[in-house]
Amino acid sequence: VGEMVFPLICENAESRVFTVTDEQMIEGMKFVFERMKLVVEPASGAGVYAAINFMEELDPPPSKVGVILCGGNVDLNSLPWNT
């Protein structure tokens, strides 16, 4: 995240932190791959999984959710669901 965007995220983002397992990160990666035809790295998979599965835990639930997707740390020859 760039130095101009990071302060905006800190100012407007939810302060609650969610944790996900390695398997849940992979589920998030696979979700993006199957529905958007994009290959993302595990860190993005974590955000996707949390956005889909944990938003109901927030009170009130957010009306808008953003997840930053990136794929720079992906080895296309060893995608976790192809092993």
ChimeraX attribute file (.defattr): number of C-alpha atoms within 10 A of each C-alpha:
attribute: neighborCount
match mode: 1-to-1
recipient: residues
	/A:1	8
	/A:2	6
	/A:3	7
	/A:4	8
	/A:5	9
	/A:6	10
	/A:7	12
	/A:8	10
	/A:9	12
	/A:10	10
	/A:11	9
	/A:12	8
	/A:13	11
	/A:14	11
	/A:15	8
	/A:16	6
	/A:17	6
	/A:18	13
	/A:19	12
	/A:20	14
	/A:21	10
	/A:22	13
	/A:23	13
	/A:24	19
	/A:25	22
	/A:26	24
	/A:27	19
	/A:28	26
	/A:29	28
	/A:30	23
	/A:31	19
	/A:32	19
	/A:33	14
	/A:34	10
	/A:35	8
	/A:36	9
	/A:37	10
	/A:38	15
	/A:39	22
	/A:40	22
	/A:41	20
	/A:42	24
	/A:43	18
	/A:44	21
	/A:45	30
	/A:46	23
	/A:47	22
	/A:48	25
	/A:49	24
	/A:50	19
	/A:51	16
	/A:52	12
	/A:53	12
	/A:54	12
	/A:55	15
	/A:56	11
	/A:57	9
	/A:58	10
	/A:59	7
	/A:60	8
	/A:61	11
	/A:62	10
	/A:63	6
	/A:64	5
	/A:65	12
	/A:66	10
	/A:67	13
	/A:68	10
	/A:69	18
	/A:70	15
	/A:71	15
	/A:72	9
	/A:73	10
	/A:74	14
	/A:75	11
	/A:76	9
	/A:77	8
	/A:78	9
	/A:79	15
	/A:80	15
	/A:81	9
	/A:82	7
	/A:83	6
